[in-house]
């Protein structure tokens, strides 16, 4: 798992790239859900790359902490090993990944 952050000089946002290796995904569809999309069940889909990795990039405001998780095939929730920290989800005993900007 990988998180890559690219801070923009022109505006107070950061382009964050979320990426999962194929061995971390036991399915065909990977969605990114979190505070940034109100945990919408449609999520933000990670696209499968030629190397087999699943990847997407979104812009997030600088100076924030955003909670997120990956949803594989609509059933399995996974956290990101590269997250800046983890916090209780508040809806179950699970934890959410956090990216701090």
PyMOL commands that place a pseudoatom at each C-alpha (Angstrom):
pseudoatom trace, name=CA, resn=UNK, resi=1, chain=A, elem=C, hetatm=0, pos=[0.000, 0.000, 0.000]
pseudoatom trace, name=CA, resn=UNK, resi=2, chain=A, elem=C, hetatm=0, pos=[1.165, 3.465, -0.706]
pseudoatom trace, name=CA, resn=UNK, resi=3, chain=A, elem=C, hetatm=0, pos=[0.117, 7.035, -0.147]
pseudoatom trace, name=CA, resn=UNK, resi=4, chain=A, elem=C, hetatm=0, pos=[1.837, 9.731, -2.171]
pseudoatom trace, name=CA, resn=UNK, resi=5, chain=A, elem=C, hetatm=0, pos=[1.285, 13.417, -1.394]
pseudoatom trace, name=CA, resn=UNK, resi=6, chain=A, elem=C, hetatm=0, pos=[1.930, 16.261, -3.824]
pseudoatom trace, name=CA, resn=UNK, resi=7, chain=A, elem=C, hetatm=0, pos=[1.350, 19.710, -2.336]
pseudoatom trace, name=CA, resn=UNK, resi=8, chain=A, elem=C, hetatm=0, pos=[0.369, 22.347, -4.889]
pseudoatom trace, name=CA, resn=UNK, resi=9, chain=A, elem=C, hetatm=0, pos=[1.962, 25.796, -4.757]
pseudoatom trace, name=CA, resn=UNK, resi=10, chain=A, elem=C, hetatm=0, pos=[-0.898, 27.445, -6.627]
pseudoatom trace, name=CA, resn=UNK, resi=11, chain=A, elem=C, hetatm=0, pos=[-3.698, 26.542, -4.196]
pseudoatom trace, name=CA, resn=UNK, resi=12, chain=A, elem=C, hetatm=0, pos=[-4.118, 25.112, -0.672]
pseudoatom trace, name=CA, resn=UNK, resi=13, chain=A, elem=C, hetatm=0, pos=[-4.742, 21.528, -1.744]
pseudoatom trace, name=CA, resn=UNK, resi=14, chain=A, elem=C, hetatm=0, pos=[-2.712, 18.359, -1.902]
pseudoatom trace, name=CA, resn=UNK, resi=15, chain=A, elem=C, hetatm=0, pos=[-3.010, 15.686, -4.578]
pseudoatom trace, name=CA, resn=UNK, resi=16, chain=A, elem=C, hetatm=0, pos=[-3.048, 12.389, -2.712]
pseudoatom trace, name=CA, resn=UNK, resi=17, chain=A, elem=C, hetatm=0, pos=[-2.483, 9.174, -4.632]
pseudoatom trace, name=CA, resn=UNK, resi=18, chain=A, elem=C, hetatm=0, pos=[-3.884, 5.999, -3.080]
pseudoatom trace, name=CA, resn=UNK, resi=19, chain=A, elem=C, hetatm=0, pos=[-2.445, 2.736, -4.385]
pseudoatom trace, name=CA, resn=UNK, resi=20, chain=A, elem=C, hetatm=0, pos=[-2.876, -0.948, -3.555]
pseudoatom trace, name=CA, resn=UNK, resi=21, chain=A, elem=C, hetatm=0, pos=[-0.788, -3.847, -4.836]
pseudoatom trace, name=CA, resn=UNK, resi=22, chain=A, elem=C, hetatm=0, pos=[-2.692, -6.764, -6.435]
pseudoatom trace, name=CA, resn=UNK, resi=23, chain=A, elem=C, hetatm=0, pos=[-1.774, -9.166, -3.610]
pseudoatom trace, name=CA, resn=UNK, resi=24, chain=A, elem=C, hetatm=0, pos=[-3.590, -6.854, -1.186]
pseudoatom trace, name=CA, resn=UNK, resi=25, chain=A, elem=C, hetatm=0, pos=[-6.831, -7.084, -3.147]
pseudoatom trace, name=CA, resn=UNK, resi=26, chain=A, elem=C, hetatm=0, pos=[-8.857, -10.274, -3.054]
pseudoatom trace, name=CA, resn=UNK, resi=27, chain=A, elem=C, hetatm=0, pos=[-11.415, -9.127, -5.574]
pseudoatom trace, name=CA, resn=UNK, resi=28, chain=A, elem=C, hetatm=0, pos=[-12.088, -7.178, -8.747]
pseudoatom trace, name=CA, resn=UNK, resi=29, chain=A, elem=C, hetatm=0, pos=[-13.392, -3.785, -7.625]
pseudoatom trace, name=CA, resn=UNK, resi=30, chain=A, elem=C, hetatm=0, pos=[-11.718, -1.438, -5.145]
pseudoatom trace, name=CA, resn=UNK, resi=31, chain=A, elem=C, hetatm=0, pos=[-13.463, 1.690, -3.879]
pseudoatom trace, name=CA, resn=UNK, resi=32, chain=A, elem=C, hetatm=0, pos=[-12.025, 4.476, -1.760]
pseudoatom trace, name=CA, resn=UNK, resi=33, chain=A, elem=C, hetatm=0, pos=[-14.509, 5.812, 0.780]
pseudoatom trace, name=CA, resn=UNK, resi=34, chain=A, elem=C, hetatm=0, pos=[-13.970, 8.489, 3.382]
pseudoatom trace, name=CA, resn=UNK, resi=35, chain=A, elem=C, hetatm=0, pos=[-14.751, 11.887, 4.803]
pseudoatom trace, name=CA, resn=UNK, resi=36, chain=A, elem=C, hetatm=0, pos=[-14.043, 13.514, 1.423]
pseudoatom trace, name=CA, resn=UNK, resi=37, chain=A, elem=C, hetatm=0, pos=[-17.038, 11.782, -0.212]
pseudoatom trace, name=CA, resn=UNK, resi=38, chain=A, elem=C, hetatm=0, pos=[-19.245, 11.406, 2.882]
pseudoatom trace, name=CA, resn=UNK, resi=39, chain=A, elem=C, hetatm=0, pos=[-18.562, 7.656, 2.902]
pseudoatom trace, name=CA, resn=UNK, resi=40, chain=A, elem=C, hetatm=0, pos=[-20.733, 7.358, -0.206]
pseudoatom trace, name=CA, resn=UNK, resi=41, chain=A, elem=C, hetatm=0, pos=[-21.292, 3.694, -1.013]
pseudoatom trace, name=CA, resn=UNK, resi=42, chain=A, elem=C, hetatm=0, pos=[-20.482, 4.437, -4.670]
pseudoatom trace, name=CA, resn=UNK, resi=43, chain=A, elem=C, hetatm=0, pos=[-17.062, 5.614, -3.495]
pseudoatom trace, name=CA, resn=UNK, resi=44, chain=A, elem=C, hetatm=0, pos=[-14.173, 6.642, -5.682]
pseudoatom trace, name=CA, resn=UNK, resi=45, chain=A, elem=C, hetatm=0, pos=[-13.072, 3.706, -7.791]
pseudoatom trace, name=CA, resn=UNK, resi=46, chain=A, elem=C, hetatm=0, pos=[-9.409, 2.766, -7.960]
pseudoatom trace, name=CA, resn=UNK, resi=47, chain=A, elem=C, hetatm=0, pos=[-8.403, 1.907, -11.506]
pseudoatom trace, name=CA, resn=UNK, resi=48, chain=A, elem=C, hetatm=0, pos=[-6.411, -1.207, -12.257]
pseudoatom trace, name=CA, resn=UNK, resi=49, chain=A, elem=C, hetatm=0, pos=[-3.031, -0.327, -13.758]
pseudoatom trace, name=CA, resn=UNK, resi=50, chain=A, elem=C, hetatm=0, pos=[-0.984, -2.318, -16.290]
pseudoatom trace, name=CA, resn=UNK, resi=51, chain=A, elem=C, hetatm=0, pos=[1.261, -3.529, -13.446]
pseudoatom trace, name=CA, resn=UNK, resi=52, chain=A, elem=C, hetatm=0, pos=[-1.793, -4.893, -11.594]
pseudoatom trace, name=CA, resn=UNK, resi=53, chain=A, elem=C, hetatm=0, pos=[-1.878, -2.182, -8.923]
pseudoatom trace, name=CA, resn=UNK, resi=54, chain=A, elem=C, hetatm=0, pos=[-5.102, -0.330, -8.130]
pseudoatom trace, name=CA, resn=UNK, resi=55, chain=A, elem=C, hetatm=0, pos=[-4.714, 3.448, -8.052]
pseudoatom trace, name=CA, resn=UNK, resi=56, chain=A, elem=C, hetatm=0, pos=[-6.543, 6.783, -7.827]
pseudoatom trace, name=CA, resn=UNK, resi=57, chain=A, elem=C, hetatm=0, pos=[-5.630, 10.385, -7.060]
pseudoatom trace, name=CA, resn=UNK, resi=58, chain=A, elem=C, hetatm=0, pos=[-7.840, 12.969, -5.368]
pseudoatom trace, name=CA, resn=UNK, resi=59, chain=A, elem=C, hetatm=0, pos=[-7.338, 16.534, -4.143]
pseudoatom trace, name=CA, resn=UNK, resi=60, chain=A, elem=C, hetatm=0, pos=[-7.727, 17.177, -0.416]
pseudoatom trace, name=CA, resn=UNK, resi=61, chain=A, elem=C, hetatm=0, pos=[-7.477, 20.472, 1.505]
pseudoatom trace, name=CA, resn=UNK, resi=62, chain=A, elem=C, hetatm=0, pos=[-4.172, 21.236, 3.219]
pseudoatom trace, name=CA, resn=UNK, resi=63, chain=A, elem=C, hetatm=0, pos=[-4.294, 21.450, 7.023]
pseudoatom trace, name=CA, resn=UNK, resi=64, chain=A, elem=C, hetatm=0, pos=[-6.836, 18.649, 7.425]
pseudoatom trace, name=CA, resn=UNK, resi=65, chain=A, elem=C, hetatm=0, pos=[-6.917, 15.041, 8.535]
pseudoatom trace, name=CA, resn=UNK, resi=66, chain=A, elem=C, hetatm=0, pos=[-9.106, 12.830, 6.373]
pseudoatom trace, name=CA, resn=UNK, resi=67, chain=A, elem=C, hetatm=0, pos=[-10.394, 9.402, 7.399]
pseudoatom trace, name=CA, resn=UNK, resi=68, chain=A, elem=C, hetatm=0, pos=[-10.725, 6.725, 4.722]
pseudoatom trace, name=CA, resn=UNK, resi=69, chain=A, elem=C, hetatm=0, pos=[-10.873, 2.983, 4.011]
pseudoatom trace, name=CA, resn=UNK, resi=70, chain=A, elem=C, hetatm=0, pos=[-10.883, 0.745, 0.964]
pseudoatom trace, name=CA, resn=UNK, resi=71, chain=A, elem=C, hetatm=0, pos=[-13.912, -1.413, 0.121]
pseudoatom trace, name=CA, resn=UNK, resi=72, chain=A, elem=C, hetatm=0, pos=[-13.170, -4.485, -2.006]
pseudoatom trace, name=CA, resn=UNK, resi=73, chain=A, elem=C, hetatm=0, pos=[-16.030, -6.004, -4.023]
pseudoatom trace, name=CA, resn=UNK, resi=74, chain=A, elem=C, hetatm=0, pos=[-18.578, -4.262, -1.791]
pseudoatom trace, name=CA, resn=UNK, resi=75, chain=A, elem=C, hetatm=0, pos=[-17.799, -6.585, 1.137]
pseudoatom trace, name=CA, resn=UNK, resi=76, chain=A, elem=C, hetatm=0, pos=[-14.283, -6.438, 2.551]
pseudoatom trace, name=CA, resn=UNK, resi=77, chain=A, elem=C, hetatm=0, pos=[-12.992, -3.310, 4.268]
pseudoatom trace, name=CA, resn=UNK, resi=78, chain=A, elem=C, hetatm=0, pos=[-9.233, -2.815, 4.432]
pseudoatom trace, name=CA, resn=UNK, resi=79, chain=A, elem=C, hetatm=0, pos=[-7.030, -0.092, 5.877]
pseudoatom trace, name=CA, resn=UNK, resi=80, chain=A, elem=C, hetatm=0, pos=[-3.923, 1.388, 4.340]
pseudoatom trace, name=CA, resn=UNK, resi=81, chain=A, elem=C, hetatm=0, pos=[-0.633, 0.267, 5.908]
pseudoatom trace, name=CA, resn=UNK, resi=82, chain=A, elem=C, hetatm=0, pos=[0.895, 3.583, 4.826]
pseudoatom trace, name=CA, resn=UNK, resi=83, chain=A, elem=C, hetatm=0, pos=[-1.705, 5.730, 6.644]
pseudoatom trace, name=CA, resn=UNK, resi=84, chain=A, elem=C, hetatm=0, pos=[-0.418, 8.525, 8.860]
pseudoatom trace, name=CA, resn=UNK, resi=85, chain=A, elem=C, hetatm=0, pos=[-2.467, 7.162, 11.765]
pseudoatom trace, name=CA, resn=UNK, resi=86, chain=A, elem=C, hetatm=0, pos=[-5.604, 5.184, 12.651]
pseudoatom trace, name=CA, resn=UNK, resi=87, chain=A, elem=C, hetatm=0, pos=[-8.669, 6.254, 14.612]
pseudoatom trace, name=CA, resn=UNK, resi=88, chain=A, elem=C, hetatm=0, pos=[-11.739, 4.346, 15.858]
pseudoatom trace, name=CA, resn=UNK, resi=89, chain=A, elem=C, hetatm=0, pos=[-14.457, 4.351, 13.215]
pseudoatom trace, name=CA, resn=UNK, resi=90, chain=A, elem=C, hetatm=0, pos=[-17.237, 5.190, 15.660]
pseudoatom trace, name=CA, resn=UNK, resi=91, chain=A, elem=C, hetatm=0, pos=[-19.651, 2.774, 13.987]
pseudoatom trace, name=CA, resn=UNK, resi=92, chain=A, elem=C, hetatm=0, pos=[-17.925, -0.511, 14.794]
pseudoatom trace, name=CA, resn=UNK, resi=93, chain=A, elem=C, hetatm=0, pos=[-14.861, -1.888, 16.569]
pseudoatom trace, name=CA, resn=UNK, resi=94, chain=A, elem=C, hetatm=0, pos=[-12.847, -1.233, 13.392]
pseudoatom trace, name=CA, resn=UNK, resi=95, chain=A, elem=C, hetatm=0, pos=[-10.390, 1.589, 12.804]
pseudoatom trace, name=CA, resn=UNK, resi=96, chain=A, elem=C, hetatm=0, pos=[-10.201, 4.020, 9.913]
pseudoatom trace, name=CA, resn=UNK, resi=97, chain=A, elem=C, hetatm=0, pos=[-7.020, 5.049, 8.151]
pseudoatom trace, name=CA, resn=UNK, resi=98, chain=A, elem=C, hetatm=0, pos=[-6.107, 8.750, 8.296]
pseudoatom trace, name=CA, resn=UNK, resi=99, chain=A, elem=C, hetatm=0, pos=[-4.114, 10.886, 5.885]
pseudoatom trace, name=CA, resn=UNK, resi=100, chain=A, elem=C, hetatm=0, pos=[-2.817, 14.081, 7.510]
pseudoatom trace, name=CA, resn=UNK, resi=101, chain=A, elem=C, hetatm=0, pos=[-2.112, 17.100, 5.358]
for i in range(1, 101): cmd.bond("trace and resi %d" % i, "trace and resi %d" % (i + 1))
show_as sticks, trace
zoom trace
